[in-house]
Amino acid sequence: MDWMYAGPSSEIDRENYLTGRKVDKNFEQYNEDFKEAPSKIESLSLPVSSRCAGAVASKRTLLDLDTVRKEDPLVSIKVQEEQVRRDILENPMKMKCLRKIVMKAMRRKMKKMYKGRLTPEERMECARFFHLIDQIATGQTTGMENSSNSTQSFANEGIGSKHERRKNVRRHEEDGQNVSKPDEMARYSKRASVRSSHTGFDHSRLPKDYQKDSRHSTDSSKKRSLTSVEKERLLNEMVQNASWRKEQRDRKLTKLAAHEKDELSNEMGATSDVQRTCEICFEQLQRAEECQSLLKKCLTKAALDEMKSRKTSMNATLLDVIQSGVKNLDSGVGVYAPDAESYVVFKELFDPILEKYHQFGPNSCQPATDLGSNKLDQLCTLDPERKYIQSTRIRCARTLSGYPFNPLLTEANYLEIENKVKNALSALTEEDLRGTYYPLKGMTAEVQQTLINDHFLFKEGDRFLQAANACRFWPLGRGIFHNKDKTFLIWVNEEDHLRIISMEAGGNVRSVLDRLIRGLNALGHMLTFARDERLGWLSFCPTNLGTTVRASVHIRLPMMSARTDFKEICGKMNLQVRGIHGEHSESEGGIYDISNRRRMGLTEFDAVKEMYDGINELIKMEKDMENGS
């Protein structure tokens, strides 16, 4: 096909012919970074060394390559098309078939265009031209004497009338000419005279391709034996094709070995960088005198040396665990788990933290789940007059089994989790649980802020979560579900995969817990949640492990909150005090968010009961101070 693409526009013609459209500019610009440089059709006859002599390897930065992949979705399609194109151009058998197909198409087109318009001399010139091309395509080398006869025959067959073709066939039969390959029109004419004795069907009316097939020919039993020249040619083709396959196989094996070597080298280099970064982080923590986090207290030099080279099956490293606590030296805990396996792989760090925060030792085991559906009578309404308590809220966290946590989730993971949760939520049947799911992507800023101010919606992660790489691809895959009264809500892909929330105004803890139990049971039948036999329900932050239950009230205690030892008193009752806008926020208008502090080593109902008893005691102390006692 070299002659077809000669000229200054050969590359454009070649591309349009093989793909049907032009190559996008990004793919041509970065073509050498994604595949081996394709050989131009004009240079196929040159040796490999000559074709590659002028090639200059241009190195692209990782940022450039990543930009091309993101901005040009046709890159992968073009790579596949170029691979198919190379398979054809480098395979001699396929190239031979392609040449035959092109020549057949051109011959058919010229017959249609010039039928009845050419003089005998012009027909002879066309026939000679096509005969020469056929010889090049099939690799045959015949003398000019034989070619002159076949050329004359071809001229009459290809472009002449039917009468001329039949006359030429009869002349060939009378002369008794012997050729290595039966004349096509002779076979056509001979079969045209054969009719079925039963039906009178004229086989000459069959399509030419059907007539050529020996399975449908009337004289299919007569098989022509191959000449020695044809046998030698076929043998050479087979040897050539086998050599090409071996060359391709060796090339792929060499390329695969080089790729594996590069991957191993990159992995070793990345591991070395992570280890060095962990050592720098450790030194920074030790120098920070103001840092009082559990990370600093529990991360010893011996533990660092043990863990800095480890990885989970999802490629989480120690750096992923500690990076938030290093960037935020005012953290209380300072660590997050990138996946469920991290609690085991980096146990030298997590176990001491769990023991200090939850009083949950290395030999402790989380009790079986007990939401307390048969113990609701023990929970009466706190503050029936609604003098102190504004609202009650109980939530729990759940992570879907088989997925990592936020820092390791991909865009596809976020969408998969969101779709699974949406399908489960659409199957809820109870009246006070049914509702609507609202994705954050596409939600206006005004609606988001209104829901956040009403404490229904979460906002993008604070600096602690952002430093832990927990806000990737925001707001993709995030959303909120709530029922009609907004007393049953679910946050999707906030800090954990799911945050199931039951809330209402006042202090009716029993009603809030009952709604949460029914919602959890319904979702548990449709989704599989991650749970560890020792640690209980798994979560991104180690402070939520075990029950993952956080029962809280928004409460106003003006006399008690004015005391300097207010938080200390709450701590003795295993209560945690924070602002009404979540963790790391301050109180507004004298209203505090007070919740249970412990989540491990006790059941879900015990965690709620601990908050219930503590709040009841704080209200009594507030009343005593109001009475002056």
Order of alpha helices (4+ residues) and beta strands (2+ residues): alpha-alpha-alpha-alpha-alpha-alpha-alpha-alpha-alpha-alpha-alpha-alpha-alpha-alpha-alpha-alpha-alpha-alpha-beta-alpha-beta-alpha-alpha-beta-beta-beta-alpha-beta-beta-beta-alpha-alpha-beta-beta-alpha
